[in-house]
Amino acid sequence: MVAISPNARVRRSPYDQATRAAGVQSFEIYNRMLMPTSYGDPVAEYWRLIEGVALWDVACERQVQITGPDAATLAQILAPRDLARCPVGQGRYVALCDHRGVLINDPVLSKLAPDRFWLSIADADIWLWARAIAAERDLDVVIEEPDVSPLAVQGPKAEAVVASLFGDWVRELGRFAFRAATLDDIPLVVARSGWSKQGGFELYLLDSRKATALWQLVMEAGRPFDIGPGSPNDVERIESGLLAFGCDTDARTNPFEVRLGRFVDLDLPDDTIGIEALRRIAAVGPVRQQLGVMLAEEAPRERAVGRFAVLAGGERIGTTTELVWSHRLRRTIGLALVDIGATPGSAVEVRLAAGIFAGTLRGLPFL
Amino acid sequence: MVAISPNARVRRSPYDQATRAAGVQSFEIYNRMLMPTSYGDPVAEYWRLIEGVALWDVACERQVQITGPDAATLAQILAPRDLARCPVGQGRYVALCDHRGVLINDPVLSKLAPDRFWLSIADADIWLWARAIAAERDLDVVIEEPDVSPLAVQGPKAEAVVASLFGDWVRELGRFAFRAATLDDIPLVVARSGWSKQGGFELYLLDSRKATALWQLVMEAGRPFDIGPGSPNDVERIESGLLAFGCDTDARTNPFEVRLGRFVDLDLPDDTIGIEALRRIAAVGPVRQQLGVMLAEEAPRERAVGRFAVLAGGERIGTTTELVWSHRLRRTIGLALVDIGATPGSAVEVRLAAGIFAGTLRGLPFL
């Protein structure tokens, strides 16, 4: 843990009062907002996500809102994925790239109206990017950060909790589909979404003054299902092979390297940012790939964030991005960016601070 | 203090080993890098800056490097300040704005060569901004984050320390002027710069592997001057009226509101980003202004980061951005964004968590 001194650049979440009451112990800073990362018992929090239902303050998942006559045009220029058939009420996972085809974010893009979109972004100042492109192309849009504070309900019992609050219609929502709703007088948007593979919803609160009330209502509804507080879970996300932008990516990562090629439509018009570069990269093929790495049984339980060398036959073939102890696999596992020639199943060594450990490359997801 | 869990998005500084050995206690996260904020005795650290010399790890002050045939063109498009007469070896403080004239950063722009510039940025992803503009205008530049890690030597005795390391030529450097140098075999750039008004230099280390060696050499040279570790100092910067981008500014701040109008040249060509908006704002005049606020003698010692209401005659006229206890003025002082009609000397009240306190608006700087 690192002690961070308070400063005016870092915001507290609207759910701050609620998460403190729930015993939050540590945070990350994400989009300049504090995001809870633990309530003091990481193992219990993991199993709650895997077997039950957890409530996550992910208000730091800020929205880049694009509104105006040219909003749809801008959305399609920014995202190298065909949005033509995306209906209102539906989101799409998109790989935002710069003009060189370098991945700059991987938001869910939600179409709230024909002239209104949200990019639910990973940690980066995409407002600057979107405003630069819109102004340079003379598009008639307004780009803002609206008062939207997501609260995630995640885990196999999440649907039962959310259905008990809103009704059975939520069971029919497909992945990234959403609908506006109210709970008592709290305005929100209910989406089938969330950064886990355990199933769940995100409640996009539209009035931050009602954050504590929303938290309490969900906790109350979840009591029969033994709901508890949690947070985006590194162990689960690595087991599930979910990308963490900024952790698993670096300053030159393209979507094909990190398994996002299926979200790229290369036949989009040439005015789509990065599309020409992406076509070139796709034609040649990427030089790196994201794979899993599993350390040998005798390796210690290890959490290692950041870049550690992955070696094959003594040669460096890439780096890990994050290693964790998997409670289900009972092994230290992680993600790595390695040379494109490396194959799942092959033996590697990982050079950690604690020593060099034998391991095996794995396809993703692990589970 | 807030406990932050380690994650791969946040880098340690190259000076990490040195600052830990020096007893660092707390940090901020700035440009996704840990920046030390205290070594355990903030009062002593303050007086060391005011009366002696302090060494600051400000590696988090990252550089947006622009190189290539169109580098000078892009620099001038990005910065609404006339750079035509800026020589190589000189920096300029610039107010980067978006197309609406909203301040998006306040870096020092250093001209290293006719085709090579650094923007030494405050906390924001200006790489995204610069890349978007460069690509949309089809400029032939490369925009990167180079291996540059500033170390600041600040305080009235800084010049003596830096001169003892590099020679008396450093005494001749004007504000924001710089020169390449080596110390033993450590490559760096020596600049008259730094985020205090106590005088000093920044050593832009060009090889992060040599960070510990550089720190030790400066500490050694500073021993006769009783040098010690420190960090950018909120108390001193508020006394001195230095702007903290992202703290004192919000999503609609323009340069004229925060005393940066003198760095804006309104007669620049129309292709300068934001210049048309800035001309309009200048013609009408800004609606807000940054002033100091000094609480009455009986108010408690207070550090308050974030927005607290400033009231005049019971009416809200703006908000504070940061309040601190001034060791020299022996009063709680701070910065505020208030209505343009407010005048220094007038009585106000500040609504803090601890209560409502009487105070007076002040011109800046305090000292």
Interface residues (C-beta under 8 A of the other chain):
Chain A: M1 V2 A3 I4 S5 P6 N7 A8 R9 V10 R11 Q25 S26 F27 E28 I29 R32 L34 T37 S38 D98 H99 I104 D123 A124 D125 I126 L128 W129 R131 A132 I133 A135 E136 R137 E144 E145 D234 A244 G246 C247 D248 A251 I273 V305 G306 R307 T321 E322
Chain B: M1 V2 A3 I4 S5 P6 N7 A8 R9 V10 R11 Q25 S26 F27 E28 I29 R32 L34 T37 S38 D98 H99 I104 D123 A124 D125 I126 L128 W129 R131 A132 I133 A135 E136 R137 E144 E145 D234 A244 G246 C247 D248 A251 I273 V305 G306 T321 E322
